C-alpha cells in the first residue's frame, strides 16, 4: 500500500466549475456595506450564544476562527485576522480571497497559521438551521482537542448493499416511531428494536462495523452537537430528527451520510437520561456497544426469528420492494462504470498531499477497486482535478482514475466530465494503453 502523505477531506454538494481563481492580494476584494454588517451580526450573535453555553457540552469552547466563503467568487468573510495578514479588516470583520488550491466546503481547515471553521455561503436564513450548521462545523475544529480526528477516509460500503440498506431503513423507522411517541415506554421499546436491527445488520457485514463506527464518531457526533445546540425546543428537535430521516432516504447512497441521522436521534434520547453521555465517548468507543448497554439491549436466543417477527411493524415489505427495484437499476449503472474504467483507456493520478471535496450523498462502491465519486474536486502537488461525471478513488486513497483524456496541453488536460489543471513541471503521457501523470 502506497502511503498518502496528507489528506484533507471536505464533504459538500457544490458545482465544481466556474469559480473565480484570482490570486489573493490585499485590498482588492470588493464587498458591499450590507455584507460587512450582516456577517458582523452573524459572528456577534454566535459568539454571544456560545458564551452562554460556555463549553458545557464538550468541556471545550466551540467558538473560534471562522471563514465564511462564497463558492462563486471565493470571497472570505472572517471573524478574526489570519496570522499572515492576508485578510483585510473592514468594520468588525476581515475579508479576502480563498486561494484556488483550497477546496470550498463546510469543514475544518488549517490556513495561514490557524485552524479555522470554514462554512460555505449562503448561510441558512432560519436561525435554528444556521446554528445547527455553524455549531456542527465548529465541533470539527476542536476535534483534535477532543481526540476525534482520525476518521477521515472510511466508508460503510455495506450500506450500498441491499440488505445493508434494508436493515438501516428498519432501524431508522424504529427511531422515527420512538420520536413520534409521546409515551416513554413505547419510545424505549422502539429504540430497543432499532438497536436490534443495527445488531443484526452488523452480523451480516461484520467486516464493516469499524468503518460505520468511525463515521458515527466523526460526523455523527458533529451533527449531534449541531442539533442539540441549534436552539430548538424539545418538540422542534423531534420534528427536526424525523424530517432529517425522511430527507435522508432521498440520498442516492447511504455509505457516508447515514451518521448524520443515526447518532443525533439516539443522542437525543440519551441526553434525556444523561446530558453528559457524549463526554463518556472516546475515539476507541464502539458506539453500538455503548448504546446497547445504555438502553439495556441484549441478543436473545433465536435472534433471527425475533428480527423476523418485529420487522413487519416497520414496513419491511415496502422497504424490500423499493430496495429490490434500486438493486436492479444499480446493476445497469455498475455496467456503465465497468465499461469506463475497465473496458477503455484511463488516466491515473497518484496522490501524495491530497485535498478532496465531494458529496457524501451520492458515492458508489465499485467492486474491490474503490469508490465511484460522481462529483469531486481533488488538489495535490500536481494541480487541481475537477470531476462532474464520475471518477474512481482507490480503496486505499492513494490514486484516482478518470476516463481517457480527449485533450492534452502543457497546462490543462480535459476528458469527458473532468478537467485537470496542471502545475508547472507535470505532464500526462501515454503508458501502454492507458495514461499516467508524472513529473517532467
Buried (B, 14 or more C-beta within 10 A) or exposed (E): EEEBEEBBBBBBEBEBEEBEEEEBEEEEBEBEEEBBEEBBEBBEBBEEBBEEBEEEBBEBBBBBBBBBBBBEEBBBBBBBBBEEEBBBEBEEBBBBBBBBEBBBBBBBBEBBEBBBBBBBBEBEEEEBBBBBBBBBBBBBBBBEEBEBBEBBBBBBBBBBBEBBBBBBBBBBBBBBBBBEBEEEEEBBBBBBBBBBBBBBBBBEBEEBBEBBBBBBBBBBBBBBBBBBBBBBEEEEBBBBBBEBBEEBBEBBBBBBBBBBBBBBBBBBBBBEEEEEBBEEBEBEBBBBEBBBEBBEBEEEEEBEEBBEEBBEEBBBEEBBEBBEEBEEEBEEEBEEBEEBBEEEEBBBBBBBEBBBBBBBBBBBBBEEBBBBBBBBBBBBBBBBBBBBEBBBBBBEBBBBBBBBBEEBEEEEBEBEBBBBBBBEEBBBEEEEEEBBBEEE
